[in-house]
Amino acid sequence: MDISNILKQVIEKKASDLILKVGSPVCLRINGELFKQGPSLTEKDLNAAVDGIVGKGERQGIGEKGEEVMVFGMEDIGRFRATLFKQRGTLAIAIRAVSSQIPGFKELNLPVNILEDLCNEKRGLVMVTGTTGSGKSTTVASMIDHINKNKARHIVTLEDPVEFMFEEKKAIISQREIRVDTESFQRSLEFIMLQSPDIIFIGDIRNSNVMSTAMTAAETGQLVIANLHTINTTHTIERIVNFFQPHQHNEIRMQLSLLLKGIISLRLVPLKDGSGRVPACEVLIATPTIVELIREGKIDEIEYYIKDGSLYGMQTFDQALLGLYKKGLITKDTATVYAERKNEMAMNLRE
């Protein structure tokens, strides 16, 4: 199997992902939906695909470890992130296309003023959250590129693996890849303050140690931007607190209330014309009221203040969906299907 021909199809069909598995056809994810094509793949096909990505000499090591994540490029085709893993004793591959161009906030249909304000923060914690494939990496890349164009800052990124490559403009950008340039997220964060950073990007917060060190970095005067796999802004706050033991929760809520600048939570929804997807963004800004609610642990009340916080640029997912519908970008059905409160959305759409 010629992996380069399949990757050409990924780019031509604007697929976000490619899944290759023994016993299944080639599978492309286009606009969030999976499409199968061709005959079922054999183990020989998968081995040929892996050889086309990493070379024969490295295949055995991947098989022994069980999984591996890497970024690779194909000349005249593009750049990709591959996750190689074993299932039922055979190799499988999930490949994501990585754009070589970094779009701006307006091009991505993101809240421009809010993201510009967050990028202008000198210190504190900014969270960009969502499920897998919701646009977190692209959003952060756009934020880093905005800072790069406008401010002379030292940006240090910790990624697993490095996806977007930046051409330095006003900023200096040091991109560190876990297991290549440093042992782990925690290890790199222990030494990061000695690297004279102004802005730190953490590609994925996975445990309490990384979360704790990230908050410490934000306390010492850096702007920390981090990704977290959560479904909305309030769940993000709960997830951060629940990384820690119950007896630490009051202390963590106090620390978070002092550090948090904002949370952008993303979901991609299909465009009305079927040409792609557009992000619906829930936005939380650390206003005095939000800070007080976090400190007091009244997380369940935060959604009400987000809904009523348009003056500060805040919005819930449902408000974001309604806005996309009114702009003519998505259909009524899409707005209803993706809404948190479907009955309320249906009423708003009838108005």
N, C-alpha and C positions, 0 to 999 in steps of 0.2 A: 504494500500500500504506500502510495506517495503522499506523505503528510503535507507537503508543500501545496499540492493541488487542492486538498481539503481546506487548508488555511486560506487559500485564495477565495474559495467560496464563502468562508466566514466573512472576509472583508467585503466581497461583492454583494452579499446578501445582508450586510450590516447586522450580522448576528453578534450578540454579546458573548455567547459561550458556545463551546463545542464539547460534546461528551462522547468518548470512545470507550466501549466496553465489550468484552468477549460475549458473543451470543446476542448482541443487539446491533441494529444498523447505526450508521453515523447519525448523530443527533445534534441539531442546531437549535439554539435558543434565540428566537427572533421576536423582539418586542414583548419579551417575557413568556412567550409560548414555545413549547418544544415541538420540533418537526423532525421526523425520522426519514432517512432516505437511503436507498440502496440495500444490498443484501446484509445479512448479519455478519459481524466481524469475527475472525478467528484469532486464536492466540498468536499465530504467525503475523497477522495484520497488526496487532497491538505492539508486538516486539519491533516490527518494522517502523511503526510510528515513533516509538521511543527512541530507536536508533537515529531517526531523522531529527530528533530534538536534541538528544544529549550525546549521541555516539555510542558505539557498542561497548566501549571500555567502562562506561559508567552504569550500564543497565543492571549489572549484578549487584552493585551497591544499593541501588534503589530497591531491588527485590528483597534484600536482606533487611533494610530498615522498615519496609512496609509502606512508607510514604515519603514524598519529597516535593518541595515547592521551589519553583525557579522561574526566572524571567528569561526569555530568549527572543532573538530576532531572526526573521527570514528576509534575506535580501530581496528588495523590490516588492515585498508583501506587507510586512508590518512587524509589530512587537507584540509579544504575547506573554501571559503568565500561565504556567502549567502546574497543575497539581497531579502528581502521579501517585497512585495508591493501589493496594491489592484488595480484591474482593473475590471470595471463594477460591483463593489460591492463584488467581490470575491478575494480570495488570489491568488497570483502568486509568483513563486520563480525562481530566477536566481542564479545558483550556479557555482562558478569557482573553479577548482582544484588548490591548492597551493602546489607546489613541496616542499618536505622536504629537498631536496638537493639543494644547491646553486651552479650552474655551473660557471665555469670560463669564461673569455672573449673569449678564443680560442674555447672552447666547444660550446659557443653560436654563434660563427662565427661573433664576433664583432671586430672592429678595436682595436687590443690589445695595440699598442704603444700609440695611442691617448688617450684611456681610462686610461692607466697607468699614462700618463703625467697629465691628469686632476685630477686624484686621488692624485697626488703629490703636487698639488697647496695648498698653505698655507691659502689663503684667496680668496675671490671673489665669483662669481656666475656661477654655471654650471647648464644648463637646459637639462633635458631629456624629450623629447616630442614625441607625436604621438597620434593617435586616440585610442579609447577604444580597449583593446585586442591586442595592437601592441608590447607588450613586455617591456613597461616602467618599471614596478615594478621589473621584473626579471633582467633587466639591472642595475637598481640602487642597487638591492640586491647584484649583482655580484661586483659592485664598493665598496659597504660597506664591503663586505667580503674580498676584496683585501686589503683595508686599514687595516682591522682587522688583517690580516695575517702579515702585513709588518710594521705597525706604531703604536706606543703607543699614541693613541689619545682618547679623550672622544667624542664619537659620540652620538648625541641626535636625535632621529627620532620622527617625528610627523605624525601619520598615522591614517587613518579612513577607515577600521580598520587595526590593525597590521596583516601583512600577513606572511612574512618570519621571522623565529626565528633564531637568531644568537647565536652560541657558542663562547663566548669571547676567543680571543687568545692574541694578544698584546694590543688590544684596550679595552676600557670600552664602552659598548653600552647600552644606556638608551632608551628603546622603549616606547613611550607614545601614548596611544590610545585616540582619541578624544571622548568625552562624557563618558569615563571610567576613565582615568587618568587626564584629563583636560577638561575644558568646551568647548573650540573651538580652531581652529588654531590661530586666532588672540590673544586670551587670553594667550595661551601657549607661543607665541612668545614675548609677552610683558614682560614675566618673564624669558625667556630663557637665557639671558645674565648673570643671577645670578646663573646659573647651571654649570658654568665653561665648556662650550662646545668648542671643537676645530672644529668640523664638525657638521652641522645641515642638516638633510634631512626633507624636507616638502613634504608630500605625494601628495598634490594636491593644487595648487594655484587657488582660486576660485573668488577672488575679489581684489579690489585696496588696501584694508587695509592689507590683508595678503601679497600682493606683496610689498607694501611699507615697511612693517616691515621686510620682508626677505631681501630687499635691504639694509636696515639700519643695519641688522645683518652682511651682507657681508662687509659693510663699516667699521664696528668696528673691523674687523680682523679675522672673521671666514670664513671657506669655507662653502658655502650654496649650497646644491644640491637640486633641486626642479623638480617636475613633472608638466607638463602643457599639456592640451589637445589642440594640434595644429597640422596642417598637414605638415608643413615643417619649416625650420630654419628662413626664412624671415618672415613667418607668425607669428612665435613666437615673434620676435622683435616687429612687429606691434601690436600683442595682448598685450604685456607688456605695451607698450606706451598707447594703447587705454583703458587700465584699468582706466586711469586717465582723468581728465577734459582737454579740448583742451588748456586752458591757461597754463597747467602744462607740455605740451608735450616737449617743448625745454629743460626744466629742467630734465625731466625723461630720455630723450635721452642722455643728458650729463652724468647723473648719471650712466646709463646703460653702456655707452661707457667706463667708468672708472672701472666698476665692472665685466663685462662679461668676462669669460674665454673661454667658448665654449658652443655650442649647439649640442646635438646628437638627431636627429629626426629619428624615426623608423617606418618601415612598414614591416609586415610579408608577405612573398610571398611563394607560394607552391614550394616544391622541385621537381626536375625533376623525381625522382623515386617514388613520391607519399607518401613517408614515413613521411612527416611532413612539416614544414615551416621553412624558414630561414629569418633573418632580412636583409632588405636593409636599409642602414644607410646613411642619409645625415649628413655631418659633417661641422660645422662652427667653426673656431678657431679665437679668437680675435687678429688678426694681426694688426699692425698699420694702414693699409689701411682699414680694416673692422671697426676698432674703429672710424676712421675719417668719414666713410660713415654713421655710426650710429649717430654720433654727429651732422652731417649736415642733417640728415633726408633723405638721398639718399638710402632708403631701396631697391628700385627697381633695383639698380645697384649692389647689393651685390651678387646676383646669379652668375653674370659674374666672379667675383673675387673668389667665391667658386669653380667654374668650372676650373679656372686657378690656383688654389691653392694647387695642389697635393704635392708640396714641403713641405707644412705645414701639410699635412695629410687631407686636405679638399677634399670633393667630393659632387657632387649633387646626388639626388636620381637616375637619369638616369645613371650617371657614376657608381654608386653602382650596379645597375641592370646589366649593361654591364659587370662589373667585375664578378658578380655571374654567368652570362652566360659563360664567357670565362673559368671559373673554372669548368664548367660542372655541376653546381648545379641546374640551372633552364633552362627551354626551351626558344627558341626564342619567342614563343607565349606569355609566361609569361612575359618576358622582355618588349615586346611591349605593352601588356595589362596594365601593371602597370606603364609604362613610363609617365612622365609629357609631353614630346614632342614626340609623337608617330612617326611622320614622320622622325624626326631626328634620333630616335632610329632605325627605319627600315633601314635607310641609313647606320648607324654604324654597324648593324648586317650583312649587305651585304659585308662589307669590309673584 
